[in-house]
Every structure is written in C-alpha cells, then in structure tokens.
Amino acid sequence: MQEDPLDPLHLKVSSCCKHYAAYDLENWHGMDRYHFDALCSEYDLYDTFLPTFQACVQQGRGSGIMCSYNAVNGVPTCASYDFLGGQLRGEWGFDGYITSDCGAVDCVQNT
C-alpha cells in the first residue's frame, strides 16, 4: 500500500517508531517522564536502547519517529542533534518525518 506505483510520492500508510530514545519511565520515586534525564553510557545506548529504533527505520522502513519526553545525558531527545540529525538521519539514513510526543516540545522550552 505504501509503495503504490500510481502515486509513489505520497504516504498511504505510516508507521511511527516511538519513543526515541531511552524512554521507559512514567513515575518512579517521584520522578516523572517530563523531568527524567536518562544517564546512559555509550554502551547502554548502542546495546540496549538504539537497536530497536535502527531496526524500525532500516528493516521495518518506518516512515516516522516520535522523540520522547525525557532527556538523555542532559539533552532533551526532541532537541538532540546527535539523536535526530547525526544518528537517525545521518548514520541510519532516515528520511521520514520526526514528530514530538504530545507536549514534549513544551518540556524542552519550559524545563
């Protein structure tokens, strides 16, 4: 359906890989997803958190990525050049759309 030869330029169906990246917290000991800063080693990122997104983009050919509320190593994911520009678009060749989780851009501005 997504690769309709009569109209190859427009998406008919879209799959969105969410919540990019290191996001697995709703509420833990008073810390919520809006204020969480996931302190991740490079090993943890590349071994645990990023492989599923890479597979979604490259093997699954996901057309969208949703960045998450949290920060990773002090940088909100929705404002992270390393995640969005370097990793996602650069290294993995993603050319789809990037969207924020509901209210995540507000977290960037007001946190």
Order of alpha helices (4+ residues) and beta strands (2+ residues): beta-beta-beta-beta-alpha-beta-beta-beta-beta-alpha
